[in-house]
Amino acid sequence: MDQVLLMIKPYNSMFSSIALFLFCILFSGPIVSSQLDYKYYDKTCPNLTKIVRNGVRLAISNDTRMAASLLRLQFHDCFVNGCDGSILLDETSSLKGEKNAVPNKNSVRGYEVIDSIKSDVEKACPSTVSCTDILTLASRDAVVFAGGPFWNVQLGRRDSRTASDEDGVVKQLPSPFEPLANITAKFTSKGFDSKDVVVLSGAHTIGFAQCSTFKKRLFNFEGSGNPDPSLDSSLIKNLKSVCPNQDDSDTNLVALDASSSSKFDNGFFKNLVNNSGLLQSDQALMTDNSTASMVKTYVYFPSSFFRDFGASMFKLSNLGVLTAKDGEIRTNCRALN
């Protein structure tokens, strides 16, 4: 937010007081209204957090994978031009949506959960709460229900009236096929640091990955015709049974952390130390001394991981948000008003 500098030549104390009073009247409204607030909906939708929490609880009870899906849904929304709910928009003749971009199509899920929660919120508080705020709360609650940390969420975001095209999505989102330097560069371009890279990668302690995202490590690593030598040999054998070297296995799913795929813990970092990171981009965290030391810290101090994960998610949820008249409050998360 731009700062407003008011210079008043102190001819007398009365003039200064009047000028300061007028400044407060003229400028305090827009500045305050454009800020996020922990109590933003306390008066206009007091049961919001309860409604979202119940919706997330029901979704996860029906499908334990949904915790990871909601977390990933928020990441893919926020990392592309900020947390604005643009990923929730369906494609139309006049709007090129993000859902069908390569990193999202047949991969990102959880849209129907947000739709259901939005419907319940609209019944309680019509045209009051943005889809983006609902997604932000749902992602946090999903982590909590999976056994992870709780962090406070500021509210007051607005929904975007546009979405990025496929090229914009691909360029901004980190890819599991990219080297660590490229991934780190994408994070730093958003205002994150290497610690955030490690911490947010820890989200892979829950959820699954499609075979296509790591299959080359099993059969033809970097064109060698052999498996990735850094990958644990016993793990390679197990993965080949689920992901045989044929195209129809590309969409098969494998747990990112086989020991606790639905429990949010520090198992992801233990896997990296044991050369059992499923994605090459994750295992690469052990090839850099700086990130490797952080990985080892989270192995021995899981409470530090929980604390830092909450802090990094707070940063993520405030990335490029729209407020006040910069956006809208959609009544249907899939379509513009």
N, C-alpha and C positions, 0 to 999 in steps of 0.2 A: 504494500500500500504506500502510495506516495505520501511523503510528509508535507504538511503545509506549514510554511514558515511565515509567522506574522511579526513584523518589526514595527514597534510603536515608539515613536520619539516621546520620551517622558516629559511633556510640557508640564503636566501636573498629574497627581494621583487620580483625580476624578476622571480625566480623559482616558487614562490607561484602563481604569476599571470598566468604563462604559465600552471601550473598544474590545476588551477581553470578553465582556458579557455578550456583545453582538457576535463575536467570533464563535463562541460556544453555541449560540442559537443557530447560526448559519451553517456550521460545519459538523456539529456532533452527530446529527441525525444520519446522514449518509454514511459516515465512517462507521458508526456503530452497527447500522443495518447490514453493512457489507461483511461483517465479521461472523465467523462461526462461533457457536456458544454451546456449552454443555447442557444448558437448560432451555434451548431454543424452542422446544415444543411443550414445555411444562404446562403452559396455560392453554395452548391451542390443540394439543393432542396428548394429554397426560398419560394415556395408557399405551403409547407407542412402543416403548421398549418391551413391555409385556407381550404385546401382540406379535412383535417380530420374534421374540424369544420362543413363544409357543409355536410359531410357524416353523422355525428352524428345528425345534425339538421334534416335531411331528415328521418333518422331512428326513431327518437323520435316523429316526426310529424305523422308517420305512426303507431306508437305503443308507447304510453307513458310509458309503463312498461320497455322499452328498456333502459332508463336512469339507473334504478336500476340494470338491467341485465349487462350492460357494467361495472358498478362499481364493481359488484360481480365477474365478469369474471376476472378483474384485480386482485382482492384480492385472488381468488383461484389460479391464476397463481403465483403471487409473494410469497405467503405463503408456497408454495411447492418448495423448493430448489431455491428460488429467482425469480426475474422478468426476465424471459428468453423466454417467449412465448411457453413454453413446453405444456401448456394446449391446445394450438391451433392445435397441431399435431394429425392427424388421425392415428388410429391404423392400423398397417400392419403386415404381417407375421414375419417381423424382428424387429418390434417396438411395444412395449406395451405402448399404449397411456394413457393419464390421463382422457380423456373424458368419458370413461366408468367406471371409479372408482365410487364407491357408492355415495360419496358426490357430484359428478358431473353429473352422468348419469340421463337424463330426468329432470335435475334441472338447471344446468348452461346453459345459452343461450347467443346469441349475436355473435356467430361465423360468421354468414353470413354477419353481419355488418362490421366486421373487414375485411372479404374477399373483400367486395365491396370497402371499402376505400383503401385497399391494391392495388386493380386493378387500381383505379384512380391514386394512387401515382406512381405505376409502369409506367403508361403512361407518367407521367410528369417527373419522375426521375428513370429510370430503374436501378434495382439492387443497390439502394442507401440507402433506409430507411428500418430498421428492422421492423418486425411485432410487436416486443416488444415495440418499441418506438411508433408505431401507437396505440397500445392498451393503453399505458400510457397516450397519449394525448387524446384519445377518452374517457377514464374514467373521466379525468378532465373536458372535455367539457360536458359530460353527466351530471355531477353534476351542472355545471354552468347553463345549459339549464333547469334544474329542479329548479332553483332558489337558488342554493347553492353557496359557495365561489369559487373564482378563486385562483389558486396558480401557481407559475412558475414551469415549468418542465424542468429538465436537460435532454439532449438527447445524443445519442451515444451508446445505448445498442446494443448488438448483440443477435441473436436468438440461442437457444440451439440446439445441435445435438442429444440430448437424451430427454427422459421423465421419470418420476417416475412411478413405478408400483403401483398397487392399495394399497398395504400395506403401501408404502411410503406416498401416498396421505392421507390415513385415519389417519395415525399416526401424520401427521403434521397439518392438518386442524382442527381448533376448531369445535366442534360439538354442536348443540343445546341441546343435551342430557347430556352433561358433566357438572359437578359442576364448579363453578366459579374458584376454585383453580386450576383445571386442565387446564382451558382455559387460565388463567393468566400465568401458567407455559409455555404453548406453545408460548405465546406472548413474555415472557421474554427470551425464548431460541432463539428468533429471534432478540433480542436486543431492544425490546419494554418495556414499563413500564405499570403500572396499569392505568395511565392516557390515554395512547394509547388504552388500552382495552375499556375504557368508550367511548372515542371519536370515535373510529372506529366502535363500536357497534351502534353509532348514525347514521350510514349509513342506518339502518333499519327504518329511518324516511320515506324512499321511498321503494316501492316494495311490494312483496307478499310472503307468505309462504304457502307451502303445508300443508294440514291438518295433515298429518302423522308426521310432526315435532312438533306438540303440542297436538295431540288428547288425549294422556294419561292424560293430565291435566284436561280434561273435564269429563272423565268417570272412570278412575282407577289410580288415582294419587298415585304413590309409592305403588301400590298393595292394596290400601285401599278400592277400589270399589266405591270411591266417588271422586268428583272434587277436584282440588287443592284449599284448603281453602284460599289461599292468592290471588286467582284470583277474580276480581270483579264479583259479582253474576249476574248482568244484562248482562255483557259481556259473561259469560258462556252460558246463554240462547241463545243469538244471535249466538254464535259460534256453538252450538249444531245443530242449524237449517241448517248450511252450512256443518258441519262435523258430520253427524250422526255416531253412533257407528257401522259402517260396513266397510268392506275392500274397497268397491268401492268408498268410499269418500276420500281415502287417498291422491289422487292427486288434489282434489279440492283446490282452491286458496282463501286465505283470506289476506286482506291488513294488513301489519305490523303496519301501522298507519292509521286507518280507517278515521280519520278526514282529512288527506291530503296525500293520498297514492302516489301521483305523484309530490308533492311539497317538496323540501328539506328545512326543517325548524327544530325547536327544539321540535316538537310535540311528538317525540319518548320519550323524557325525561319526558314530562308532563304525558305521559301514565304510565311510571314506578312509578312516585310519586302517581298516582291514582290506583295502583295495576292492571293496564290494559296492562302490557307488554305481548305480545302474546307468545313469546318463554320463556320457563323457564330459559334458560341461560341469557336472557336479564333481566328478573325480578330479577334475583339473584344479580344484581348490587346494589339493594336496601338492601341487607342483610349484606353488609359489610360497616362499618362506613366510610371508606376511599372513596370507590367508590360511596356510597350514597351521600356523600357531594359534589362530583363532578357532579353527576346527578342533584342535586338541584341547583348548580351554573349555569348549562346550561339552566335550566328552567327559571331562572331570568335574565340571561345574554346571550341571543342567539348570540350576536356578538362574545362573547368569544368562543362559540362552533364553529362558522364559522372559526375563526382564528386558533383554535387548530386543527380543522379537516384538514385544509389545511396543517398544519405543520406535522400532523401524516401521511397524504397521501404522502407528500414529502418523509418522512422516508420510507414508504412502497415501493414507486416507486424506491428507490435506494437499495432495499434489494437484496443482492446476484446477482448483475447484471454481465453480461458477456460483455467484451469489447475487441476491437482489434481482435487478432487471437484466442481468447478463444471461439468465436462463429462464426456464419455466418449471412449473410443477405439473408433470404429465399426469393425466388421470388414467392413462393406459401406458404402461412402461414400454410397450412395443411400438407405440406410434406417437407422433407429435400431436399436440392439441389442435 
